[in-house]
Amino acid sequence: MGGGGGRVRRGRGGSPIAAAFERTGFPPDEAEARATLVVSGLRGLCQDLLVTDDGERVEAAATRLLDAAAS
């Protein structure tokens, strides 16, 4: 691991994903909302994949989710 003693920088709400959004310029409230969208969306897509075994469709949906959250 790099410097920092293995600690993950967290956003205001405690999420490393929110912190990543903050580092790319989103204000804290927006970063936290986008992080919530990403986490909940990917959780749902994981369940979808387990139920349907349609990896191609789920991967396409995940790509769209991440693109939308980052724009």
C-alpha positions as CSV (number, residue, x, y, z in Angstrom):
1,M,0.0,0.0,0.0
2,G,1.0,3.6,-0.5
3,G,1.6,6.1,2.2
4,G,-1.1,7.0,4.7
5,G,-1.0,3.9,6.8
6,G,-3.5,2.0,4.7
7,R,-6.3,4.4,5.5
8,V,-8.9,5.2,2.9
9,R,-9.9,8.8,2.6
10,R,-13.6,9.1,3.2
11,G,-16.0,11.8,2.1
12,R,-18.1,13.8,4.5
13,G,-20.5,10.9,4.9
14,G,-17.8,8.4,5.4
15,S,-17.8,6.8,2.0
16,P,-14.6,6.3,0.0
17,I,-16.8,6.4,-3.1
18,A,-18.1,9.8,-2.1
19,A,-14.6,10.9,-1.4
20,A,-13.7,10.0,-5.0
21,F,-16.6,12.1,-6.3
22,E,-15.4,15.0,-4.2
23,R,-11.9,14.7,-5.6
24,T,-13.3,15.0,-9.1
25,G,-15.0,18.3,-8.1
26,F,-18.5,17.4,-6.9
27,P,-19.7,19.2,-3.7
28,P,-20.0,17.0,-0.7
29,D,-23.8,16.6,-0.8
30,E,-23.8,15.8,-4.5
31,A,-20.9,13.4,-4.0
32,E,-22.7,11.5,-1.3
33,A,-25.9,11.2,-3.4
34,R,-23.9,9.9,-6.4
35,A,-22.1,7.4,-4.2
36,T,-25.4,6.2,-2.9
37,L,-26.7,5.8,-6.4
38,V,-23.6,3.8,-7.5
39,V,-23.6,1.5,-4.5
40,S,-27.3,0.8,-4.5
41,G,-27.4,0.4,-8.3
42,L,-24.4,-2.1,-8.4
43,R,-26.0,-4.1,-5.5
44,G,-29.1,-4.4,-7.5
45,L,-27.2,-5.4,-10.6
46,C,-25.3,-8.1,-8.6
47,Q,-28.7,-9.6,-7.6
48,D,-29.9,-9.4,-11.1
49,L,-26.9,-11.3,-12.3
50,L,-27.4,-14.0,-9.7
51,V,-31.0,-14.4,-10.7
52,T,-30.8,-14.1,-14.5
53,D,-27.1,-15.2,-15.3
54,D,-27.3,-12.6,-18.1
55,G,-23.8,-11.1,-17.7
56,E,-23.7,-9.2,-20.9
57,R,-26.9,-7.3,-20.1
58,V,-25.9,-6.6,-16.5
59,E,-22.4,-5.4,-17.6
60,A,-24.0,-3.0,-20.1
61,A,-26.3,-1.7,-17.4
62,A,-23.4,-1.3,-14.9
63,T,-21.5,0.7,-17.5
64,R,-24.4,3.0,-18.1
65,L,-25.0,3.4,-14.4
66,L,-21.4,4.4,-13.8
67,D,-21.3,6.7,-16.8
68,A,-24.5,8.4,-15.6
69,A,-23.3,8.8,-12.0
70,A,-20.0,10.4,-13.2
71,S,-21.6,13.0,-15.6
